Amino acid sequence: MKVLSGRVVFDLVLLAGAVWGLVQARSLPAAFGPGQIGPGDFPAAVMIIAIVALLAVLWQDLRASREEPRAEEGNTERVGLAETFGVLATGVLLAGYIALLEPLGFLASTVAFLFLAVLSCTWFLDRPDGGAAWGRLLLSAAVLAVAGTGLSYVVFTYGFGLIFP
């Protein structure tokens, strides 16, 4: 009996979460009038895109696991301390973002979250070597944080007419 790989199980968990998110988005109230965007339309569209992408990833991972030779006993890749700490740090960042969203407001908390998320992902995945590389990383993280926050703010404020805290 062949056991599912960790990647396939992870894909299935993400797929189940995306389906649950779609169900939750569709349970939000409908738009006020015909042709208007309702509160659940944007999250539902994002979840549909996520489901399609996850199905493609799942298909690739299933094909790859079928083509790989059977792993020898004890020849499995272990999750190290750095990877575990990276996942925990991301969870702490998300919890901090949620906690600071109301007191700091959308703009400040989102800029800080995106900036720190880029830095933490880079720290755990591919650390820069020298001072110049760190400078470029800090600059690109700041630009990404400000641009991502600004774009989100403009789309939701002027496109959807939402008011942020």
PyMOL commands that set and color helices and strands:
alter all, ss='L'
color gray80, all
select helices_A, chain A and resi 6-26+41-67+81-104+106-125+131-159
alter helices_A, ss='H'
color red, helices_A
deselect
rebuild
show_as cartoon
